[in-house]
Every structure is written in structure tokens, then in C-alpha cells.
């Protein structure tokens, strides 16, 4: 966790804590075939792209302290592939706490924001794995100046936000996007 000094509203110099919020849309899922939506699996391409997302996160040094993930099968499979890739990218990555939250599957952008605001203050990095449209809407709420595709995040799309101050205050001030990436596995040769 990085800290820096800034002028507070009182006019006094205060210490500000910088945290990292990584938003990840699940990887490509199989076409629905009569299964319940929550039970849809990742496609073969989705498995590979999720691993590519994990490799990118590891290469950028984005190792989460906490993961909040939708309980849908495709998001759980996305997290698993990301976790394996992170373990390969970092010699001894810290084992994050993982929470599966129903609100990430079927909640509103306000529900996602409340989950972020509930993160323990000792966590300096959060990875939130969810679904469109809410994951893309959260990007826009946190950084209205962020440039996104008209469809929002693509599958395996990653957006990294810098959150200054307490998690509980996230959303009350801008959390600028510091990096964005759409993970794609190399095409087979």
C-alpha cells in the first residue's frame, strides 16, 4: 500500500493511502444450450483468454489481496484460470482471500460499489470479477472520463483503478483508470 501527502479539506496536510481496484469481466462463455445462465461454462477460448488475463495481471504486478467474484460458473472458472496464471507469473504470490458474492451476479452497480466499500482497510488490492453491464457501469461511475467501447468491457477485459483513501469512501471521489487491457490468448499456429 502506497501513501502520499495531500492537502485535506481542512487545509491541513494529510496522509492518503493509494489502493488498487482491478475490474475483470469474465472470459468468453459457451453459447447457452438450455443450462441456467448461472451454470454456463467458459469456452475453450475463454479458458485461454482468462489465463492470458492472469498472465497480464502478474506481469503488471497486480496481485490481489482480496478477490470478490460472482458465483456464476463462468466467473469462478475465470478466477481459477487467472489464479493459475498469477502463480506461474509470480514466484510465490500471496494467496488472496476469495469471496463469492451473489450481488456480483445479479446486483446493480450500487450493489457492486457497496461490496467494494466493504473491503477491509488492510487490503491494498482488490480484484472484482463480474458481468456486463454492471462491471462496465462501475468503471464509468468510478472514472467518468474513462474511455470505453460502446459495448463496455469485452470478455476478459481488465480495467485498473487507483483508489485514494479508504475503501469505504470509494465512489465518493474519482478513481482514475491507470491501465486497461483486453486479454486474448495467442491464436493457435
Phi, psi and omega in degrees: 000127179263147175233152173214169180259143178212160178281124179277176180297334180282354183088002179261154176283126182232158175275134178242136179262133177259131180237164180242126176245117179252123177254131182228124172278140181306158179285174184300127180261161175294155176296137180303135181229033180101346175292157172296148182306317183296340182264000180297137181264164171287147172282172177300317177298320179299319177301313181294318180294322178297319176298320178296323177296316178297319178297318179296315179301316179297317180295330179274354180081019180268084179256114187285146169276328183221140174240127171246123190227143171299149177280359179298146182304317184294328177284322176297319178292324176300311180301317182301313180295322177296315182298318178297315180294321177297320180296327178284329183280327182246133184304314178220075182293145176295144178277111181285157169285139180239128177240129175260118187239123180302325182299335178288333179281310188233016181268180179267174176298326176295324176296318178296317180298320177297322177297316178298317181293342180270000182294135178301141184297337180287345177282129179258345182218129180238134171248120179248119183248117185214207191233156168277150008271349190294324181294322177289323177298324178295320176304312183294324178293317183286328179216087181301342180271356181295137178266126179226158173301153181298337177270001183083203180294137173282168174301141184063021176281136182239134173229131180252126178249146171262121179253121179258127180098196184288147174304322183298343179260000181301134181098345178270347174217163183297138173242092189297147173286127178254343178198151175213146184202139170251112185282129175223132176288150177299142178294141179296142182265000000 
